[in-house]
Amino acid sequence: MVPDSNSVLLVVDVQNGFLPGGSLAVPDGDAVIPVINALGRHFAQVVLTQDWHPAGHISFASSHPGKAPFETVELAYGTQVLWPDHCVQGTDSAELAAGLDLPQAQMIIRKGCHPAVDSYSAFREADRTTRTGLAGYLRERGIETVYCVGLATDFCVAWSAIDAAEAGFRTIVIEEACRAIDTGGSLARAWVDMERAGVTRLSAASIG
């Protein structure tokens, strides 16, 4: 499969906070970097996302006395997994991985900026109503197909892919270019949810 001029590579949250040594490290998360760099050579259009939380964000366990990371709370918009503090605005944790080599990237979407709403998806925050503007940007650029890669498969990649499909884009997740947190069976559920949304799962070897 050869990406055409109407395709975009959506690189989700490949940031220091999610790499080995980060406060919310995704197992083997750094392994996606060379795969994404190789894939990037096939794309004229690339969009990056960054988790960009204010200090004291509502998704942090530290914001909920007595709660620990990976426990849940009920918020106005639904069940929220609580995370270690990560990707706080202006910190090293929030910086994109230094090894990324995607000079043609034309846009960075920063998400999770609202202190009282989490945001996994590149398209919509967790309240499912607040939009980032990415869908409109892609339509204005004539994009028809979104290839999703990055961290983590079972959260930000999956939510972004499902929202891309629901927005009317042909959506593909490249499996080897993603890694998962996989807490409580979240990875298996994410693949089922993506399949139901019409998302295609491909190997990196299929792209070229």
N, C-alpha and C positions, 0 to 999 in steps of 0.2 A: 504494500500500500504506500503510495507516494503522496504526501501532503501537498495540496495545491495552494494557489494564492488566496483561496477562500477558507484556509485552515489557520488555526492558532494553536500554539503550544501554551497551555496554562500551567505555570509552575507554581505549585501551592506550598507556601510556608517552609521553604528550605532555608531555615534560620538557625543561628547558633543555639538558641534555646532548645531546639528539638534534636540537636546532634549530640553524639557522645560527649559527656562532660556538661551538657546543658541541664537546666533545672527540670525540664520535662523531656528528657532524652527519649527518642523513639529508637527501639532496638535496631541496630545496624543502619541507622538513619543516614549516615554519611555515605553508605554504598550507593545511594541514588545519584550522587553528584556526577560521577563519570558517565553514567547511563544518560542522564538528562543532558549533559554537555554534548554527547554524541548525537542524541536525538535532535538537539537544537540546530544542528547543521542542516537539517532538512526543512527548517521553517523560516520563512521570511518574517513572520509575525509571532511575537512572543509577549505574553503578559505574565508578570510576577505578582504574587500576593505576599503580604507581610501581616502576621499578627502584630497588633500595635496597641497594646493595652495601656491605659492610664494606671498609675499606682493605685492599689486598693480596689482593683476591678472586682465586680460581683462574682466572677467565675473563680476567684482565688479562694482556696480553703482558708487562707489567713484572714479573709474578710468575714468569716463565719465562726465566731468563738465556739470551741468544742468540736469543730469538724476537722476531719483529716482529708488530705488529697485522695481522690477517687471515690469518696462518699458523694452522696447526692443531696440536693435540697430542692424544694418546690418553689419556683419563682412565678411571677405573673404570667410568663410565657410558657411555663411547663417545667419539666424536670431538668435540672442543671447538674451535670457532673462537676465536681470541684477539683481544681487543678493546683499544683504548686505554682507559686508566682513565676511567671515566665513572660518573655517578650514585652517587657515594660518599655514604653516609649523612651527612646534616646539611650537605651542601655545596650551593652554588647550582646545580650541575649536576643534582642530584637533585630540585630543586624543580619542581613542575608549572608549565607555561607560564603566565605572568601573564595572557595574553589569553584563557584559557579562561573561558567564562561559563556555568557549569552549576550554578547555586545549588541545584538540587534533588538534586544528587548525595548519596547517603546512605551510601556506603561507599568506602573506599580500600583496595585490596589491595596490600601491599608485598611484592615478590618479589625473589629473588636475595640474600636475607639470609644464607643459609648460606655460610660462607666457602669450602667445598670443593665446592659444586654450583652450576652456573649455573641460571637459570630464565628461560626465554622465555615460557612459558605462564602465563596468569592462574590456571590450574587445577592444574597439576602442575609440579614442578621437572624439570630435565633428566634426573634419574635415573629419571623416569617412575613413581616410587612415592610420593614425598613430596608431599602435597596441601596446597593453600592453604586449603581450606574453602569456596571460592567456590561450588562446585556445590551443597553443602548449603545455603548461604545463599540461593541463587536458588530452590532447591526450596521452602524454608520460606516464601519470599515469593510462591510460586505462579507463578514465571516459567516460561514455555514456549518463548519465542523470544528469542534473543540476537543483537543487531545489533552487529557488531564494527567499530571504527574506530580509527585511531591510527597508531603508529609501532613498528616498521617492518613493512610488509606481509609481507615475506618471512621474518621471524623472529618477533617477539613476537605480531603480529596473526595470522599463519598458525597458529602453534602453539596460540594461545588458541582460534581458531575450530575447529581440528581436535579439540581436547580438548572443547570445548563440544558439538560434534556427537557425539563418542563417548560423552559423558555423557548423551545422550538429548535434548538441546535442539535445536529447530529453529534453525539458525544461518545468519546472513546477514552477508556482508562488503560494506560500502558503499565502492565502489572510490575515488571521488573524495575520500573522507575518510581515505585512507591514502596513505602514500608509502613507497618501498622503498629499501634500501641497494643491492640488486642486485649482489652480488659473485659472480663465477664462475657466472652463470646462476641465481642463487638465486631470483629473482623468478618466472621461468617454472616452476621446479620447485615453488615454493610454491603457485602457482595449480593445477597439476596435482594436487598432494597434497590441496589443499582440495576440489577437485571430486570426487576419489575418496572423500573422507570424507563427502560429501553436503552440503558447504557451498554455499550459493547466493551468487552474485555479482550485486550490484545497483548501479544508478546512484542517486546521491543524488536525482535528479529523480523517482525512483519512490516516494519516501517523502513522505507529506504527508497 
